[in-house]
Amino acid sequence: MRALTLTALAFAAAAPSCYLGETQVQKPFTADAVGKMQPGVTTAQEVANLLGAPTRVVEIGGGSAWLYEHAVAKDAALWLLLIVLRGNDTQTDRIWVFFDGQGRLTHAAASFDADSARYAFPPMS
């Protein structure tokens, strides 16, 4: 009986299996949020109210730049006995906002790629 139990456990441990996972970092934001910001009009406080706390703040000369990031990572893995195939695709939305010394928005730039993250195994990557 014990040999049968050990054999069953060994088979279960070596049995093929798969894994799909998704991770999101920070809350998502939309292009509409960027559209609400107007250079020379929007203040740093209004940007903070609209987007929340930035991921990073960089002091530049007499002003500053704030970075907002939202990332989506999708993982896929397949175990076949002792062979593991794994793929990861991480895509990020980024918004950079720049302020002058008085805390007024000078300009903003954005890229929206987080929705393009896909599940893929290495041979398909």
N, C-alpha and C positions, 0 to 999 in steps of 0.2 A: 504494500500500500504506500509506503514511504517513497519508494522508487517512482511510483506512478505520480505522486504529488510533486516530487522534484522535477520529473519530466514535464509535467503540466506547467509548472512555474517557469522552467527554462524556455518552453515553447511560447508562453505568454510574453516573456521578456524579449524574445527575439522576433515576435510576430510583427509583420508590417503594420505601420500606423502612420497617421499624418497629423499635422498641426497647422491651423490658420489662426493668426492673431493680428490685432490692430491696436496701435497705441497712438493717442493724441496728446500733444504737448501744448498747453495754453488753450484758451478759448478761441474759437474761430471768429473771424471778422469778415466783413463784406466790402465790396468796392463802394457801396453806398456810404459807408463811414468815411472813406477818403473823399468822396464827392461833397460831403458836408463841410469839409475844411477849406477855408479861403485864406490864401496868403495875404498878410497885412491886416487881417481882420480877426481870425481865430487865435485865441490865446492858448498858452500851455495848459491852463486849468480846464479849458473847454475840451482840448484833446484828451486830457486825462479822464474827464467825465465821459467822453465818447468811447474811448478804447480801453480805459483802465490803466493799470500800472505798466510801464514799459518793461521789456525784457532787459534792455541795456540803455544806459544814458552815457553819452560821450560829450565832454566839454570841448568846444571848438572855438578858439579865439574868444570873442565876447559873447558867443551864443552857445547853443547846445544842439545835439541831435539825439533823438530817441528812436530806439528800434523796438518794433513789435513783431513777434514771431508766433506763428501757429504751425505746428508740424503734424503730419500724419505718417506713421510708419506701418507698413503691412508686411508681415512675415508669413512665409509658408515653408513647411518642412515635411519631408517624407523619409521614413525609416524603413529600409529593406534589409533585414538581418543586421549586418555590420556596416552597411552603406547608408549614409545620411546625405540627402540632397536638401539644401536650404537656400532660400532666396529672401532678400529684404529690399524693399523699395521705400525710401523716405523722401517725401516732398514737403516743401515748406512755403507758407505764405509769409511775406515780409512787408512791413511798412516802415519806412524811414521818414521821420518828420524833423524838420530843422527850424530852430527858433533863433531870433536875434537876441540881443542883450536885454531887451525889455519884455521878453517872453511872448513875442508875437510870431506866428508862423511865417516863415519865409518861403518854404516850399516843402512838398512831400512827394515821395516816390513809393510805388507799391508793385509787388509781383504776387500773383495768386496761382500757386501750383499744387497746393495740398490735395485738392480734389483729384489730381492725376495719379496719386499713388495706387499701385496695382499689386495684386498677389502674383508671384511668378517663381517658378523653380529655376535653378541655375541654367539648365539647358535652354530655357525659354527667355532668359533675361536678355 
